[in-house]
Amino acid sequence: MQVVTLNPKDLDAHAERLARAVEESVRNGFDAIVAIRRGGSIVCDAFLRHFPETLYSARFDVSLQRPSTKNKKETLRKILQRLPYPLLDAMRKAEAHMFSLRKKFKGASSTVPVVEIPEDLAAALTRNPLPEILVIDDAIDSGDTLYAIVHTLRKTNPEARISIAVITETTDKPRIRAKHSLYRNRTLIRFPWSDDYKTPIKTRSGE
């Protein structure tokens, strides 16, 4: 298991690689590209900078309905950014190991979270009897979030053909897998929006 830190420039390069991989495999393009907030939306922004506009009709963003944790996350971010990366890497690996153990003994969740589907996305799904959909996220851990998204899309149109593209899959047997993934070797990615990503310190001009 390894931890890879991506700065914004690295992220753009990875998104370009992902876009090229999807472009090589797609035939007639996508009726919709669906990004999962928040990380998936940022990856999608970078992805679309390198993906031909002629290969998709529309882009949408969806999210799970979750209670607000903004204040807790801000406090956690301040604490984590005071720690050195070697320690943060070790913490990430320990967390991933514990996650795998919990998953092994508990198994997949039997509940499917509620997903907010925009009306225009629902219309796009029903307008075409066999819509081609690309779902983009930053990472697959348990796969529960993407499973919920795909489950909801298929409830709207059971005939939808859905592909998933992510930067990494961090577990061996997620609930749902990506068709396109740059890493499938349990690589943990520290994205620019991760709580433990250290924002470069800005200096005054000339320093």
Secondary structure, DSSP 4 states (H G I P E B T S, - for coil): -EEEE--HHHHHHHHHHHHHHHHHH-SS-BSEEEEETTHHHHHHHHHHTSS-GGGBS-EEEEEE-----HHHHHHHHHHHTTS-HHHHHHHHHHHHHHHHHHHHHH-S-S----EE--HHHHHHHHHSSS-EEEEE-SEESSSHHHHHHHHHHHHH-TT-EEEEEEEEE-SSS-SS--SEEEE-S-EEEE-TTSTT--PPPP--TT-
